[in-house]
Amino acid sequence: VVGRWSSAEEEITVRVAGDIAAAEWPAVVYIYRYRSYSRTVTLADNSEERVTYSFTIPLLYIALSRARVHCTVILLDYKPDVCKYTDGMLDELRQRSDVCRIIDH
């Protein structure tokens, strides 16, 4: 999808995160419906642990790495305290508002 807005000097292109890995963009708006997954894994000592994960981090990394100037992240249905890795990454990004802006609903 390519659209032109009267306030934009150039085209605004909508792409899937995996499809933008080969190019850089002046700015990226990353919109993602947050989903987490849980499963029980067996550790090296044969104990079991419930692990919660999300595909947010790898897809967000692609978006951030392709933005030359700025990245805005819009996370839908985000729930803190579900995945410690996602929470940690978002906490770090919130401290870098010069690079990334986080909007979560």
N, CA, C and O atoms as CSV, one atom per row, in Angstrom:
chain,resi,resn,atom,element,x,y,z
A,1,VAL,N,N,0.854,-1.169,0.000
A,1,VAL,CA,C,0.000,0.000,0.000
A,1,VAL,C,C,0.898,1.229,0.000
A,1,VAL,O,O,1.802,1.348,0.826
A,2,VAL,N,N,0.650,2.111,-0.900
A,2,VAL,CA,C,1.388,3.375,-0.953
A,2,VAL,C,C,0.367,4.488,-0.936
A,2,VAL,O,O,-0.601,4.466,-1.697
A,3,GLY,N,N,0.579,5.457,-0.075
A,3,GLY,CA,C,-0.349,6.569,-0.006
A,3,GLY,C,C,0.395,7.882,-0.059
A,3,GLY,O,O,1.570,7.948,0.299
A,4,ARG,N,N,-0.268,8.911,-0.496
A,4,ARG,CA,C,0.324,10.241,-0.489
A,4,ARG,C,C,-0.607,11.147,0.310
A,4,ARG,O,O,-1.802,11.244,0.029
A,5,TRP,N,N,-0.033,11.806,1.310
A,5,TRP,CA,C,-0.782,12.748,2.105
A,5,TRP,C,C,-0.345,14.148,1.729
A,5,TRP,O,O,0.804,14.351,1.337
A,6,SER,N,N,-1.226,15.104,1.840
A,6,SER,CA,C,-0.907,16.475,1.429
A,6,SER,C,C,0.237,17.063,2.257
A,6,SER,O,O,0.941,17.955,1.783
A,7,SER,N,N,0.431,16.584,3.472
A,7,SER,CA,C,1.501,17.120,4.320
A,7,SER,C,C,2.835,16.410,4.102
A,7,SER,O,O,3.855,16.853,4.628
A,8,ALA,N,N,2.846,15.325,3.342
A,8,ALA,CA,C,4.086,14.576,3.110
A,8,ALA,C,C,4.698,14.971,1.779
A,8,ALA,O,O,4.005,15.084,0.768
A,9,GLU,N,N,6.006,15.178,1.793
A,9,GLU,CA,C,6.688,15.527,0.553
A,9,GLU,C,C,6.864,14.310,-0.349
A,9,GLU,O,O,6.868,14.431,-1.574
A,10,GLU,N,N,7.008,13.144,0.262
A,10,GLU,CA,C,7.213,11.922,-0.503
A,10,GLU,C,C,6.142,10.909,-0.138
A,10,GLU,O,O,5.342,11.130,0.770
A,11,GLU,N,N,6.140,9.814,-0.848
A,11,GLU,CA,C,5.161,8.762,-0.580
A,11,GLU,C,C,5.393,8.143,0.791
A,11,GLU,O,O,6.525,8.059,1.269
A,12,ILE,N,N,4.316,7.717,1.405
A,12,ILE,CA,C,4.376,6.969,2.647
A,12,ILE,C,C,4.015,5.536,2.292
A,12,ILE,O,O,2.934,5.268,1.767
A,13,THR,N,N,4.929,4.618,2.583
A,13,THR,CA,C,4.763,3.234,2.176
A,13,THR,C,C,4.461,2.372,3.397
A,13,THR,O,O,5.127,2.499,4.424
A,14,VAL,N,N,3.465,1.498,3.292
A,14,VAL,CA,C,3.118,0.566,4.361
A,14,VAL,C,C,3.674,-0.798,3.980
A,14,VAL,O,O,3.399,-1.309,2.895
A,15,ARG,N,N,4.458,-1.383,4.880
A,15,ARG,CA,C,5.089,-2.675,4.609
A,15,ARG,C,C,5.029,-3.568,5.846
A,15,ARG,O,O,4.874,-3.084,6.967
A,16,VAL,N,N,5.152,-4.855,5.632
A,16,VAL,CA,C,5.296,-5.825,6.719
A,16,VAL,C,C,6.742,-5.739,7.212
A,16,VAL,O,O,7.657,-5.576,6.405
A,17,ALA,N,N,6.958,-5.847,8.525
A,17,ALA,CA,C,8.300,-5.667,9.099
A,17,ALA,C,C,9.349,-6.543,8.419
A,17,ALA,O,O,10.456,-6.078,8.149
A,18,GLY,N,N,9.024,-7.783,8.142
A,18,GLY,CA,C,9.990,-8.671,7.509
A,18,GLY,C,C,10.372,-8.256,6.106
A,18,GLY,O,O,11.420,-8.663,5.605
A,19,ASP,N,N,9.537,-7.449,5.458
A,19,ASP,CA,C,9.798,-7.020,4.079
A,19,ASP,C,C,10.640,-5.749,3.987
A,19,ASP,O,O,10.989,-5.324,2.885
A,20,ILE,N,N,10.975,-5.132,5.127
A,20,ILE,CA,C,11.733,-3.885,5.071
A,20,ILE,C,C,13.199,-4.083,5.404
A,20,ILE,O,O,13.950,-3.108,5.453
A,21,ALA,N,N,13.626,-5.308,5.633
A,21,ALA,CA,C,14.984,-5.567,6.095
A,21,ALA,C,C,16.056,-5.155,5.099
A,21,ALA,O,O,17.197,-4.926,5.500
A,22,ALA,N,N,15.733,-5.054,3.829
A,22,ALA,CA,C,16.743,-4.757,2.818
A,22,ALA,C,C,16.896,-3.273,2.527
A,22,ALA,O,O,17.710,-2.905,1.680
A,23,ALA,N,N,16.151,-2.414,3.190
A,23,ALA,CA,C,16.217,-0.983,2.888
A,23,ALA,C,C,16.198,-0.169,4.175
A,23,ALA,O,O,15.755,-0.646,5.220
A,24,GLU,N,N,16.683,1.065,4.086
A,24,GLU,CA,C,16.578,1.991,5.206
A,24,GLU,C,C,15.503,3.019,4.878
A,24,GLU,O,O,15.260,3.335,3.713
A,25,TRP,N,N,14.868,3.533,5.917
A,25,TRP,CA,C,13.789,4.499,5.756
A,25,TRP,C,C,14.083,5.677,6.667
A,25,TRP,O,O,14.645,5.482,7.745
A,26,PRO,N,N,13.723,6.897,6.273
A,26,PRO,CA,C,13.972,8.058,7.142
A,26,PRO,C,C,13.287,7.908,8.506
A,26,PRO,O,O,13.851,8.273,9.537
A,27,ALA,N,N,12.093,7.377,8.495
A,27,ALA,CA,C,11.349,7.158,9.741
A,27,ALA,C,C,10.496,5.908,9.567
A,27,ALA,O,O,10.065,5.573,8.464
A,28,VAL,N,N,10.267,5.233,10.681
A,28,VAL,CA,C,9.461,4.014,10.668
A,28,VAL,C,C,8.397,4.138,11.747
A,28,VAL,O,O,8.690,4.547,12.870
A,29,VAL,N,N,7.169,3.787,11.409
A,29,VAL,CA,C,6.098,3.654,12.395
A,29,VAL,C,C,5.784,2.170,12.453
A,29,VAL,O,O,5.299,1.584,11.486
A,30,TYR,N,N,6.067,1.573,13.597
A,30,TYR,CA,C,5.897,0.138,13.784
A,30,TYR,C,C,4.606,-0.098,14.563
A,30,TYR,O,O,4.498,0.315,15.718
A,31,ILE,N,N,3.627,-0.757,13.948
A,31,ILE,CA,C,2.339,-1.040,14.590
A,31,ILE,C,C,2.236,-2.543,14.763
A,31,ILE,O,O,2.364,-3.298,13.799
A,32,TYR,N,N,2.006,-2.974,15.997
A,32,TYR,CA,C,2.029,-4.411,16.273
A,32,TYR,C,C,0.996,-4.757,17.343
A,32,TYR,O,O,0.921,-4.092,18.376
A,33,ARG,N,N,0.222,-5.772,17.100
A,33,ARG,CA,C,-0.698,-6.284,18.125
A,33,ARG,C,C,0.100,-7.251,18.984
A,33,ARG,O,O,0.506,-8.319,18.526
A,34,TYR,N,N,0.320,-6.863,20.236
A,34,TYR,CA,C,1.147,-7.644,21.146
A,34,TYR,C,C,0.472,-8.962,21.497
A,34,TYR,O,O,-0.698,-8.997,21.879
A,35,ARG,N,N,1.214,-10.018,21.365
A,35,ARG,CA,C,0.757,-11.353,21.781
A,35,ARG,C,C,1.910,-12.035,22.492
A,35,ARG,O,O,3.060,-11.942,22.064
A,36,SER,N,N,1.599,-12.710,23.560
A,36,SER,CA,C,2.628,-13.473,24.257
A,36,SER,C,C,2.238,-14.946,24.250
A,36,SER,O,O,1.064,-15.302,24.150
A,37,TYR,N,N,3.247,-15.776,24.356
A,37,TYR,CA,C,3.060,-17.230,24.336
A,37,TYR,C,C,3.783,-17.803,25.535
A,37,TYR,O,O,4.837,-17.301,25.926
A,38,SER,N,N,3.228,-18.852,26.124
A,38,SER,CA,C,3.853,-19.493,27.277
A,38,SER,C,C,3.987,-20.983,27.022
A,38,SER,O,O,3.129,-21.613,26.404
A,39,ARG,N,N,5.070,-21.517,27.509
A,39,ARG,CA,C,5.250,-22.962,27.456
A,39,ARG,C,C,6.206,-23.381,28.557
A,39,ARG,O,O,6.980,-22.570,29.065
A,40,THR,N,N,6.148,-24.636,28.915
A,40,THR,CA,C,7.033,-25.177,29.927
A,40,THR,C,C,8.236,-25.795,29.230
A,40,THR,O,O,8.092,-26.579,28.292
A,41,VAL,N,N,9.425,-25.433,29.701
A,41,VAL,CA,C,10.654,-25.976,29.127
A,41,VAL,C,C,11.418,-26.731,30.200
A,41,VAL,O,O,11.305,-26.432,31.389
A,42,THR,N,N,12.193,-27.708,29.770
A,42,THR,CA,C,13.036,-28.471,30.677
A,42,THR,C,C,14.434,-27.876,30.636
A,42,THR,O,O,15.023,-27.731,29.565
A,43,LEU,N,N,14.961,-27.533,31.799
A,43,LEU,CA,C,16.280,-26.926,31.903
A,43,LEU,C,C,17.353,-28.009,31.976
A,43,LEU,O,O,17.040,-29.195,32.079
A,44,ALA,N,N,18.616,-27.597,31.922
A,44,ALA,CA,C,19.739,-28.545,31.920
A,44,ALA,C,C,19.753,-29.431,33.157
A,44,ALA,O,O,20.210,-30.572,33.085
A,45,ASP,N,N,19.260,-28.933,34.294
A,45,ASP,CA,C,19.239,-29.736,35.525
A,45,ASP,C,C,17.960,-30.571,35.647
A,45,ASP,O,O,17.652,-31.084,36.723
A,46,ASN,N,N,17.217,-30.706,34.541
A,46,ASN,CA,C,15.960,-31.462,34.452
A,46,ASN,C,C,14.799,-30.826,35.210
A,46,ASN,O,O,13.734,-31.433,35.323
A,47,SER,N,N,14.986,-29.633,35.724
A,47,SER,CA,C,13.855,-28.925,36.330
A,47,SER,C,C,13.051,-28.279,35.200
A,47,SER,O,O,13.544,-28.108,34.085
A,48,GLU,N,N,11.830,-27.933,35.508
A,48,GLU,CA,C,10.979,-27.311,34.505
A,48,GLU,C,C,10.688,-25.866,34.887
A,48,GLU,O,O,10.593,-25.521,36.065
A,49,GLU,N,N,10.551,-25.035,33.866
A,49,GLU,CA,C,10.248,-23.634,34.097
A,49,GLU,C,C,9.269,-23.168,33.034
A,49,GLU,O,O,9.376,-23.524,31.861
A,50,ARG,N,N,8.320,-22.369,33.471
A,50,ARG,CA,C,7.353,-21.791,32.531
A,50,ARG,C,C,7.981,-20.541,31.918
A,50,ARG,O,O,8.392,-19.635,32.643
A,51,VAL,N,N,8.058,-20.487,30.608
A,51,VAL,CA,C,8.691,-19.380,29.903
A,51,VAL,C,C,7.633,-18.656,29.073
A,51,VAL,O,O,6.856,-19.279,28.350
A,52,THR,N,N,7.621,-17.344,29.191
A,52,THR,CA,C,6.710,-16.525,28.389
A,52,THR,C,C,7.551,-15.730,27.418
A,52,THR,O,O,8.562,-15.142,27.802
A,53,TYR,N,N,7.143,-15.709,26.164
A,53,TYR,CA,C,7.903,-14.993,25.139
A,53,TYR,C,C,6.950,-14.341,24.149
A,53,TYR,O,O,5.748,-14.608,24.137
A,54,SER,N,N,7.517,-13.489,23.331
A,54,SER,CA,C,6.745,-12.760,22.330
A,54,SER,C,C,7.624,-12.554,21.104
A,54,SER,O,O,8.851,-12.542,21.211
A,55,PHE,N,N,7.011,-12.393,19.962
A,55,PHE,CA,C,7.755,-12.082,18.744
A,55,PHE,C,C,7.959,-10.574,18.598
A,55,PHE,O,O,8.451,-10.111,17.570
A,56,THR,N,N,7.585,-9.818,19.614
A,56,THR,CA,C,7.725,-8.369,19.593
A,56,THR,C,C,9.176,-7.947,19.398
A,56,THR,O,O,9.459,-7.077,18.575
A,57,ILE,N,N,10.095,-8.550,20.143
A,57,ILE,CA,C,11.486,-8.107,20.118
A,57,ILE,C,C,12.131,-8.282,18.743
A,57,ILE,O,O,12.679,-7.310,18.223
A,58,PRO,N,N,12.097,-9.462,18.126
A,58,PRO,CA,C,12.773,-9.563,16.821
A,58,PRO,C,C,12.155,-8.666,15.749
A,58,PRO,O,O,12.881,-8.093,14.936
A,59,LEU,N,N,10.835,-8.535,15.735
A,59,LEU,CA,C,10.201,-7.676,14.731
A,59,LEU,C,C,10.468,-6.199,15.010
A,59,LEU,O,O,10.659,-5.412,14.083
A,60,LEU,N,N,10.480,-5.831,16.281
A,60,LEU,CA,C,10.790,-4.453,16.646
A,60,LEU,C,C,12.239,-4.126,16.310
A,60,LEU,O,O,12.541,-3.013,15.881
A,61,TYR,N,N,13.128,-5.082,16.501
A,61,TYR,CA,C,14.538,-4.864,16.150
A,61,TYR,C,C,14.680,-4.537,14.663
A,61,TYR,O,O,15.435,-3.638,14.294
A,62,ILE,N,N,13.966,-5.254,13.821
A,62,ILE,CA,C,14.017,-4.980,12.379
A,62,ILE,C,C,13.552,-3.557,12.106
A,62,ILE,O,O,14.193,-2.822,11.355
A,63,ALA,N,N,12.434,-3.170,12.719
A,63,ALA,CA,C,11.907,-1.820,12.494
A,63,ALA,C,C,12.900,-0.751,12.957
A,63,ALA,O,O,13.147,0.222,12.244
A,64,LEU,N,N,13.466,-0.934,14.145
A,64,LEU,CA,C,14.426,0.045,14.669
A,64,LEU,C,C,15.681,0.128,13.812
A,64,LEU,O,O,16.209,1.215,13.580
A,65,SER,N,N,16.152,-1.005,13.347
A,65,SER,CA,C,17.399,-1.016,12.581
A,65,SER,C,C,17.226,-0.421,11.187
A,65,SER,O,O,18.212,-0.030,10.563
A,66,ARG,N,N,16.008,-0.345,10.693
A,66,ARG,CA,C,15.757,0.208,9.361
A,66,ARG,C,C,15.447,1.698,9.380
A,66,ARG,O,O,15.458,2.345,8.333
A,67,ALA,N,N,15.172,2.249,10.556
A,67,ALA,CA,C,14.849,3.680,10.673
A,67,ALA,C,C,16.140,4.480,10.798
A,67,ALA,O,O,16.885,4.305,11.761
A,68,ARG,N,N,16.409,5.348,9.841
A,68,ARG,CA,C,17.630,6.158,9.882
A,68,ARG,C,C,17.551,7.267,10.913
A,68,ARG,O,O,18.558,7.605,11.536
A,69,VAL,N,N,16.372,7.839,11.103
A,69,VAL,CA,C,16.252,8.995,11.983
A,69,VAL,C,C,15.411,8.694,13.224
A,69,VAL,O,O,15.853,8.931,14.348
A,70,HIS,N,N,14.218,8.180,13.022
A,70,HIS,CA,C,13.312,8.014,14.164
A,70,HIS,C,C,12.363,6.847,13.938
A,70,HIS,O,O,12.013,6.515,12.805
A,71,CYS,N,N,11.959,6.234,15.042
A,71,CYS,CA,C,11.003,5.125,14.994
A,71,CYS,C,C,9.922,5.379,16.036
A,71,CYS,O,O,10.221,5.680,17.192
A,72,THR,N,N,8.687,5.257,15.627
A,72,THR,CA,C,7.558,5.313,16.554
A,72,THR,C,C,6.979,3.914,16.634
A,72,THR,O,O,6.741,3.274,15.610
A,73,VAL,N,N,6.752,3.439,17.851
A,73,VAL,CA,C,6.233,2.093,18.078
A,73,VAL,C,C,4.839,2.204,18.671
A,73,VAL,O,O,4.646,2.847,19.703
A,74,ILE,N,N,3.875,1.583,18.024
A,74,ILE,CA,C,2.505,1.528,18.538
A,74,ILE,C,C,2.207,0.067,18.840
A,74,ILE,O,O,2.108,-0.757,17.931
A,75,LEU,N,N,2.065,-0.250,20.124
A,75,LEU,CA,C,1.762,-1.618,20.544
A,75,LEU,C,C,0.315,-1.689,20.992
A,75,LEU,O,O,-0.092,-0.977,21.910
A,76,LEU,N,N,-0.446,-2.529,20.358
A,76,LEU,CA,C,-1.847,-2.732,20.721
A,76,LEU,C,C,-1.948,-3.921,21.661
A,76,LEU,O,O,-1.238,-4.909,21.476
A,77,ASP,N,N,-2.791,-3.851,22.638
A,77,ASP,CA,C,-3.038,-4.932,23.604
A,77,ASP,C,C,-1.807,-5.300,24.421
A,77,ASP,O,O,-1.688,-6.438,24.877
A,78,TYR,N,N,-0.895,-4.358,24.611
A,78,TYR,CA,C,0.308,-4.641,25.411
A,78,TYR,C,C,-0.046,-4.710,26.891
A,78,TYR,O,O,-0.754,-3.848,27.412
A,79,LYS,N,N,0.448,-5.736,27.555
A,79,LYS,CA,C,0.239,-5.911,28.991
A,79,LYS,C,C,1.608,-6.054,29.658
A,79,LYS,O,O,2.313,-7.032,29.409
A,80,PRO,N,N,1.990,-5.096,30.500
A,80,PRO,CA,C,3.278,-5.210,31.181
A,80,PRO,C,C,3.283,-6.375,32.162
A,80,PRO,O,O,2.231,-6.896,32.532
A,81,ASP,N,N,4.465,-6.771,32.573
A,81,ASP,CA,C,4.669,-7.838,33.559
A,81,ASP,C,C,4.233,-9.209,33.050
A,81,ASP,O,O,3.917,-10.092,33.848
A,82,VAL,N,N,4.215,-9.395,31.742
A,82,VAL,CA,C,3.904,-10.701,31.168
A,82,VAL,C,C,5.190,-11.339,30.643
A,82,VAL,O,O,5.462,-12.510,30.907
A,83,CYS,N,N,5.975,-10.563,29.902
A,83,CYS,CA,C,7.244,-11.043,29.338
A,83,CYS,C,C,8.346,-10.098,29.792
A,83,CYS,O,O,8.392,-8.948,29.357
A,84,LYS,N,N,9.226,-10.565,30.653
A,84,LYS,CA,C,10.256,-9.687,31.224
A,84,LYS,C,C,11.214,-9.153,30.161
A,84,LYS,O,O,11.764,-8.064,30.324
A,85,TYR,N,N,11.422,-9.895,29.085
A,85,TYR,CA,C,12.338,-9.452,28.031
A,85,TYR,C,C,11.734,-8.276,27.250
A,85,TYR,O,O,12.418,-7.293,26.966
A,86,THR,N,N,10.457,-8.391,26.912
A,86,THR,CA,C,9.783,-7.289,26.216
A,86,THR,C,C,9.700,-6.070,27.121
A,86,THR,O,O,9.956,-4.951,26.675
A,87,ASP,N,N,9.345,-6.270,28.389
A,87,ASP,CA,C,9.277,-5.153,29.335
A,87,ASP,C,C,10.618,-4.438,29.435
A,87,ASP,O,O,10.669,-3.209,29.428
A,88,GLY,N,N,11.703,-5.203,29.527
A,88,GLY,CA,C,13.035,-4.618,29.642
A,88,GLY,C,C,13.410,-3.804,28.416
A,88,GLY,O,O,13.960,-2.710,28.536
A,89,MET,N,N,13.114,-4.334,27.248
A,89,MET,CA,C,13.441,-3.619,26.023
A,89,MET,C,C,12.634,-2.328,25.904
A,89,MET,O,O,13.175,-1.282,25.545
A,90,LEU,N,N,11.349,-2.405,26.206
A,90,LEU,CA,C,10.508,-1.208,26.120
A,90,LEU,C,C,10.920,-0.161,27.150
A,90,LEU,O,O,10.872,1.036,26.864
A,91,ASP,N,N,11.326,-0.595,28.346
A,91,ASP,CA,C,11.813,0.346,29.360
A,91,ASP,C,C,13.046,1.094,28.857
A,91,ASP,O,O,13.161,2.306,29.035
A,92,GLU,N,N,13.968,0.361,28.226
A,92,GLU,CA,C,15.165,0.995,27.662
A,92,GLU,C,C,14.799,1.994,26.570
A,92,GLU,O,O,15.328,3.105,26.535
A,93,LEU,N,N,13.893,1.596,25.681
A,93,LEU,CA,C,13.507,2.480,24.573
A,93,LEU,C,C,12.785,3.726,25.057
A,93,LEU,O,O,12.928,4.796,24.464
A,94,ARG,N,N,12.010,3.599,26.125
A,94,ARG,CA,C,11.309,4.773,26.666
A,94,ARG,C,C,12.293,5.831,27.155
A,94,ARG,O,O,11.966,7.018,27.175
A,95,GLN,N,N,13.484,5.415,27.545
A,95,GLN,CA,C,14.508,6.347,28.000
A,95,GLN,C,C,15.242,7.010,26.836
A,95,GLN,O,O,16.031,7.931,27.047
A,96,ARG,N,N,14.993,6.556,25.625
A,96,ARG,CA,C,15.664,7.084,24.432
A,96,ARG,C,C,14.643,7.723,23.499
A,96,ARG,O,O,14.527,7.327,22.339
A,97,SER,N,N,13.911,8.702,23.996
A,97,SER,CA,C,12.860,9.333,23.201
A,97,SER,C,C,13.414,10.055,21.970
A,97,SER,O,O,12.664,10.370,21.046
A,98,ASP,N,N,14.732,10.321,21.955
A,98,ASP,CA,C,15.337,10.919,20.770
A,98,ASP,C,C,15.405,9.925,19.617
A,98,ASP,O,O,15.504,10.320,18.456
A,99,VAL,N,N,15.351,8.643,19.937
A,99,VAL,CA,C,15.452,7.585,18.931
A,99,VAL,C,C,14.098,6.934,18.660
A,99,VAL,O,O,13.767,6.621,17.517
A,100,CYS,N,N,13.321,6.735,19.726
A,100,CYS,CA,C,12.093,5.955,19.596
A,100,CYS,C,C,11.023,6.471,20.550
A,100,CYS,O,O,11.317,6.844,21.686
A,101,ARG,N,N,9.793,6.490,20.081
A,101,ARG,CA,C,8.655,6.841,20.924
A,101,ARG,C,C,7.754,5.620,21.029
A,101,ARG,O,O,7.394,5.028,20.012
A,102,ILE,N,N,7.387,5.237,22.239
A,102,ILE,CA,C,6.539,4.076,22.496
A,102,ILE,C,C,5.136,4.557,22.822
A,102,ILE,O,O,4.956,5.419,23.681
A,103,ILE,N,N,4.138,4.000,22.135
A,103,ILE,CA,C,2.737,4.262,22.433
A,103,ILE,C,C,2.096,2.902,22.650
A,103,ILE,O,O,2.050,2.087,21.729
A,104,ASP,N,N,1.606,2.650,23.838
A,104,ASP,CA,C,0.973,1.348,24.082
A,104,ASP,C,C,-0.456,1.530,24.595
A,104,ASP,O,O,-0.760,2.441,25.365
A,105,HIS,N,N,-1.307,0.631,24.135
A,105,HIS,CA,C,-2.728,0.668,24.519
A,105,HIS,C,C,-3.125,-0.669,25.082
A,105,HIS,O,O,-4.278,-0.859,25.468
